[in-house]
Amino acid sequence: MPRTLHARLDRSIRTRLHTLYEARDTLGVRRDAESLHALRIAIRRLHSLIAPLKDQPGLRRLARFDRRIKRVLTLTNPLRDAGVRAEWLDRLNYSRQRLGLVPPVPAELGACLQRCQLRQPGRIGRRLKKTGDKKLERILRHSVQRTERRLNTLLAKADLGSVGLGKQHEARLAAKRLRYQAELYADWLDDDRLASLLPVCKALQETLGDLRDLALLAQHVGHDPASQLAQALAVARQQAATAAAQAWQAAHRHFRHA
């Protein structure tokens, strides 16, 4: 592992670009839920890495690239949601074939995937070196602090039940962003406090995600309370709500005492 921050950033960008290209090519051959998930994770992790850098002088090409990969996320959101609904149906022992849950693949997805290419990545590395480690550290810390402040604000209320669905969704996204930042930067910045946020953010992201996914599934299965699926779904939603409330309270306490 390189010792300088600019070299670590450069190496990480190259590694994550390679992961993205592999996931993109795999999805072009095998359009299944696993390949789609791998692509979306690769994009989100790469976005978290380059987002703090993209507005810096000499690195604006990262902003154009970031817009392209985020467009892929937007196009594949319906496919991702359908895949998650199918997984929940399997977990609830319900045949997914009984529900029309698979949306068509967007026509422009193939072209968007091909545009996910960052040319001459070596220029990025040279620009990072020119920027200097001290400035890069300030940029990364500022990005983390901004995300942390946003999540802290969203966690102001200790009771999840008093928080609207929109704010819950924002908190899930902020927790995911902070989790990815902590995974990358805690070691680079030698920041133990940032590392301590990892399990908190992961639990919050995953439990709020389950709660949202089950709510979306409920919208697709109808409203017959006597049906076997509706009853199983009601139990799953209650369990997810309990887990999310516990994770929310734990995060609320952690951030108030951080």
N, C-alpha and C positions, 0 to 999 in steps of 0.2 A: 504494500500500500504506500503510495507517495506520501511524503511528509508535509509538503506545502499545500495550503488550501486550494490554490489555483490549480495545482496538478490533480488533486483529489476531485475537484469539480469537473475538470476536463475528462478524467478517466471515467467518472460516473456518468457523464453525459454520453460518452462514446459507448459505454456498456449498455446503457438503457436504450440508446438508439438501436443497437444491435438486437436487443430483446424485442423492441417494437417491430423492427423489420421482420424478424423471425415469426412473430405472432401475426403480422399482416399477411405474410406469405402463406402461413398455415391456414388462416381463415379463407384465403383465396381458393384453397384446395378442399378444405373440410369445413363447411359452414355449419358447425354444430355449436352447442351451448358452451362447451369447454373451450373451444378455440376463440369464441367471442369474448368470453370472460378473460382469457389470457391477454387478448388485445386491449380490452378496456383497462385492465390493471396496468399494463405497460404504458398506456397513454397517461393515466392518472399519475403514475409515479414520475414519469418524465415531465409532465406539466408542473408538478410540485417542485421539481428540481430547477426548471428553467424560468418559472414565473417570476421569481425575485430579480432575475438578471436581464429580462427581455427589454427593459426600458433604459438600460445603461448604454452610454455612447459606444458605438462599435459592435453592439450586440442586438441591434434592432431586428436583424434577420431572424432571431429567435422568436420575436413577436409574430412574424408572419407564419412561421412554422407552428407556433402554438395555436394560432387561429385555425390552421388546417386540421390539427389533431383533435381540437375541441369540436370541430364540425363533425368528425367521425363519431365522437361520443354522442352528439345530438342525434345523428341519424340512427344510431344503434340503440338508443334508449328504449324504444318500443320492443325491440328484439330482446334486450336484456330483461325488461319487465316480464315479457312472455315466458322467458326461460325460468325466471325465478318463480313465477306462478306455477309452471309445470312441476318444478321441484317440490313446491309446497303441496301440490296435489298428490304427488308420489308419497310424501311424508304422511299425508292424511289418508293414504290408502284409497285414493279415488282415481279412476281412469281419466287421464288427461284427454283421451279421444272423445269424451262426452262433452267437451267444451271447445268451442272454436277460439283458441287462445294464441294462435301463431299468426302474426301480421306478416305481410309481404316484405321482402327485402327491398329497401329503397333503391330506385334505379340509379341514383348518383353515387351510391356507396362505393362501387368499384373504382370510379374515377377519383373519388376522395381518398381512397386508400393509396392509390398510386401517387398522389401528390404528397403523401406523408414521407417526404425524403428531404433530409437536411444536407445540402451539398457543401462540400469542403469543410467538414467539421474541424479540421486542423486550424482554420482561421479563428474559430471560437476559442480554442486553447491558447492561441497566441494573444488574443485580446484579453482573456482572463489573466494571463501572466502580466500583461501591461497594466491592467487595473490594479493589481497588487493585493496581497493577502489581507492587509489591514482594512482596506475599503471593502473587500469581499466579505470579510467577517461582519462589518457593520451592516452591509446589505442583508445578509442572511439573518442576523439577529433582529433587525428591524422587521423583516418579513414574519418571523416567528412571533415577535411581540404583537404585531398587528393582528395576526390570527388568534393569538391567545386572548387579547383584549376583546375581540369580537365574541369568542366563545364564552368568556367570562360574563359578558353583558347578557348573552342569551340564557346563561345559567343563573340569572339573578334570583329567580323564584325556585325554591327548593322542591315544590310540589309539581310534578310533571302534569298532573291533571289540570292545573291552572294555566298551562301554556298552550297556546293555539297550535293547530297543526302546521301552519306556515312557519312558526318559530321553531317547532320541533324539527322540521325539515332543514331549516337553516343551521340549527345546532348540529345535526348529523353531518352536514357537509363541512362545517367548520371543524368538527372533531376528526373527520377523515383527513382534512388538509393538514391539521396540526399533527396527526399521527404520522403521516408521510414525512413531514418536515422533521419531526423528532427522530424518526428512523434514520434519516440521512445526517442531520446536523448535530445530534447530541454527542456523537463520538468526535466529529470534526472540530466542534467548538469546545470539547471537554466540559460539557454542561450536564452534570448529574441531575439537576432539577428538571431539565428538559427531558431527560431519559425517563424520569419518574412519571411523566405525563402519558407515556406510551400505553400502559395497560388501561388507564382511565379512559383515554380517547378511544381505544379499540373497543372496550366494552360499550361505551356510549354509542359509537357508530353502529356496531352490530345489532344491539338491541333495538335502537330506534329504526334501523333498517328493516328488521323483522316486523316491527309494528306497522311500518308503512306498507311493506309488501303484502301483509295479510289484509290490510284495509283495501288495497287495490284488488286483491283477489276476491274479496267479499263483493266488490262492485260487479264482478263478472259472473258470479255463480247464482244470482237471483236472490230472492228474499223469502223463500219458503222455510219458515223456522222448523218445520217438521222433517225436512229432508235430512238424510244421514250426513251429507257433506256440510250442511249449514250448522248442524250440531257440533261436528268435529271442528269446524272452523271457529265457532264461538269459543270452544275450550282453548284452542290454540291462540286465539286473540287475547283471551284473558291471561294466559300464561305469558305471552309476549309483553302485555301491558305491565304485568308485575315485574318482569325482568328489566324492562325499560325504566320503570319508576325507580327501582333499586340502583341501576346504573346512573340515572340522573341525579339522585340524591348523593351518591358517592362522588360524582364529578363536582357537584355543587359544593360539597364539603372540601374537596381537594383544592379547588380553585380559590375558595375563600381563605384557606390557610396556607396557600402556596407562597 
